[in-house]
């Protein structure tokens, strides 16, 4: 059986190390990029619903944690006026759930 000569890379070892580091960094970033956005999973009252008596708050549940400091929620009445208290905050101990107080209906 004839033995084949070993193949040598024409890429310098420093460039190879750099390419491996870039590939490793990209591989580690992929799971983070896939989870970069939270999506609405549930709302109470439901999105687009009409209520005759205002609940004390609107509860929004998301697929990922939400930082309310970087989020905005506006609730409007049938005439287009704002009916929330502008007090968006996370539910105690649950960053996937946010609450915003609602004004009484007039």
C-alpha positions in Angstrom: 0.0 0.0 0.0 1.4 3.4 -1.1 1.5 6.2 1.5 0.3 9.6 0.3 2.4 12.6 1.2 1.0 14.9 4.0 -0.8 17.9 2.7 0.4 21.3 3.9 -1.8 24.2 4.3 -0.9 27.4 2.3 -2.7 29.5 4.9 -0.4 31.0 7.6 -1.0 29.7 11.1 -1.9 33.2 12.4 -4.6 33.6 9.8 -5.9 30.1 10.6 -6.2 30.9 14.3 -7.9 34.2 13.5 -10.4 32.4 11.2 -11.1 29.8 13.9 -11.7 32.6 16.5 -14.1 34.3 14.1 -16.0 31.1 13.5 -16.1 30.3 17.2 -17.5 33.8 18.0 -20.1 33.5 15.3 -21.2 30.1 16.6 -21.6 31.5 20.1 -23.5 34.5 18.8 -26.1 32.4 16.9 -28.2 31.4 19.9 -28.2 35.0 21.2 -29.4 36.3 17.8 -32.2 33.8 17.6 -33.6 35.1 20.9 -33.1 38.8 20.4 -36.8 39.8 20.3 -39.7 39.1 22.7 -43.0 38.4 21.0 -46.4 38.9 22.6 -47.8 35.6 23.8 -50.9 36.7 25.6 -52.8 39.9 26.6 -55.5 40.4 29.2 -57.8 42.0 28.1 -57.2 40.5 24.6 -55.6 42.5 21.8 -58.3 44.3 19.8 -61.1 43.6 22.4 -63.7 46.0 23.6 -64.5 46.2 27.3 -67.5 47.9 28.9 -65.8 48.2 32.3 -62.2 49.1 32.5 -60.0 46.6 34.3 -57.5 48.2 36.7 -54.6 47.2 34.4 -53.6 45.7 31.1 -51.4 42.6 31.4 -49.0 41.6 28.6 -47.1 38.3 28.6 -44.1 37.9 26.3 -42.0 34.9 25.1 -38.8 36.6 26.5 -38.0 38.9 29.3 -38.8 42.6 28.6 -37.0 45.6 30.0 -39.7 48.2 30.5 -37.1 51.0 30.5 -36.7 50.4 26.8 -40.4 49.6 26.0 -43.5 51.6 25.3 -47.2 50.7 25.6 -50.0 53.0 24.7 -53.7 52.0 25.3 -56.3 54.1 23.5 -60.0 54.4 23.9 -62.6 54.2 21.2 -62.3 57.9 20.5 -58.5 57.6 20.1 -57.7 59.2 23.5 -55.0 57.7 25.7 -56.6 55.6 28.6 -53.5 54.2 30.3 -51.7 55.6 33.3 -48.3 55.6 31.6 -46.9 53.4 34.4 -45.5 50.4 32.5 -43.7 48.0 34.8 -42.7 44.4 35.1 -44.8 42.1 37.2 -43.1 41.3 40.5 -40.5 38.6 39.9 -41.5 38.0 36.2 -39.7 40.0 33.5 -41.8 38.2 30.8 -44.9 39.9 32.1 -45.6 43.7 32.0 -48.5 45.7 33.5 -49.8 49.1 32.7 -52.5 50.8 34.8 -55.7 51.9 33.1 -57.9 54.9 33.7 -61.6 54.4 34.5 -64.0 54.6 31.5 -66.0 57.8 31.3 
